[in-house]
């Protein structure tokens, strides 16, 4: 039996009953679909009583049958159970029409009745589509147009009936546009159009003009083809009409029906050429390309496809005019210190914006003022109509991170956590770079661990930033451990990373670490150079391992490299640790025979060495040589001079050097303060030593125990002298 017999008559009565209510008693939402507005609140009024709902639940089982582009030939929608004819005819146009129609009507019903569940909506759709299919069986898809909309229905109200036919008209128009678009694509790739485009390109037509001409030529070619196809169709229809007339007259003669003598004119009368669409035979079957999609998983696939299309397909912002345009101009003209909250609230109330409208406004703000753009973009993250996602947050984080604005980044991250959004890979990568650059090792490690928990190995740039963060924090071993992880992930560390780790181990005097990095560079295929060898020598010089330092120095010469001023200074410093001045001078003489000329670094080491030996005149001679080179003495030289003059008791020069140190106290480390204070104390400048000790404590530098004991003994000795 037909589906109409399955659904009780009470459902139809309820629909008609509620459709006859007054329009003012029901909400009237406007439904916008494909640039056409429909008011369906009064026409789609539907409410079932308890018994009707129970019947619908019993007879309407598959809730997914009306999903977009999903149907089954076994559904109750188009089945005629009394017919046992299994012959099926596929009609792509009909399938597409039903798919589009059901999709739009489902949206209208859902918006008009938000409290109704899916089964109730499906029951409404069953009744509506049953009627539409019955009309289609009379004249096919084209039968949905014409004067049928004006014909009242026994089951539906006038408003509902009119809405059904308006949706049908929209669907047919969209189908025609899609068909025309597909046809246009073929003509764009036709040989004639390509030839004309090729000729246009040869004569210098390019860009947008060539694109417009191509579409123009393709459209003209399509219209020409359609014109000739129409002529051929008319010719065939005329021929079929003549053959039909001949067959009818032949059948009349065979039946013994003859016309009279005076009726020759009636036989020869020209039969009017009426062009009609062929009638359809058999029942409509709702299938897609012959595939039976009765499984419920296809409904989920269709929903996902539709949601994806909504994201991918470009949208257009609403037109802005009148008061809304004035508000938009005011927002764009704001200063960064102004509060845009009130203007934005009025703008939202007037425009009722969607996400595309917000994005358009932000793009305009970004062109005017980056600061105002960031401020408003952060302000609208909580707007429901903006529909903020993880990319909106990550863009703001990246923008603030590029300017090293850590406080702003922390504020954005706090909002993300409040809204239940976890940072993605891009956001975490940005955080690692920012915290590493700012020297915040703890937060950099936290972001790096979160990045690894995402299931992906961090890339080379992120690992480089993290290694440099360890190096800047004085933890080269942690950086080396991360570099080993890179090798496990088949990522080859760069030469810059090796050199940065080698330099860090060298500054700390960690000989083992420096040797490990040097060996890793060798196995990685990086040839040793003067810089890497110098760093290894500096490491041995800090530990006082003279033999290893001299061995690496000789290796530099064996490699065919010439030691420079810095390399020679490192070797001289190794001799200074052992106080072997004669060997250092012998090495310097040998290098000078080979063309080496000492520079500032070498002279600075000798000045410091001679200062500790209280060889003031020799140190000052070397200081003059530095001045002859046209360069200012390094900062370490001033520390050596202050210590030397203080121990020698040369008050004027000692205080002069001390003034330079006080002016640059922020550059003095623990070692520098200790040397100056100890020198002042040993030279008898106890008050100056106490003042420098107070500066050392003010800088937050811990005082060595040996220095404390020395200062206490000097203070006691000074008091004893005063008493005596």
Secondary structure by P-SEA (a helix, b strand, c coil): ccccccccaaaaaaaaaaaacccccbbbbbbbcccccccccccccccccaaaaaaaaaccccccccccccccccccccccccccccbbbbbaaaaaaaaaaaaaaaaaaaaacccccaaaaaaaaaaaaaaaaaaaaacccccccccccccccccccaaaaaaaaaaaaaaaaaaaaaaaaaaaaaaaacaaaaaaaaaaaaaccccaaaaaaaaaaaaaaaaaaaaaaaaaaaaaaaaaaaaaaaaaaaaaaaaccccccccccccccccccccccccccccccccccccccccaaaaaaaaaaaaaaaacbbbbcccccaaaaaaaaaaaaccccccaaaaaaaaaaaccccaaaaaaaaaaaaaccaaaaaaaaaaacccccccccaaaaaaaaaaaaaacaaaaaaaaaaaaaaacccccaaaaaaaaaaaaaacaaaaaaaaaaaaaaccccccaaaaaaaaaaaaaaccaaaaaaaaaaaaaacccccaaaaaaaaaaaaaacaaaaaaaaaaaaaaacccccaaaaaaaaaaaaaacaaaaaaaaaaaaaaacccccaaaaaaaaaaaaaacaaaaaaaaaaaaaaacccccaaaaaaaaaaaaaacaaaaaaaaaaaaaaacccccaaaaaaaaaaaaaacaaaaaaaaaaaaaaacccccaaaaaaaaaaaaaacaaaaaaaaaaaaaaacccccaaaaaaaaaaaaaaaaaaac
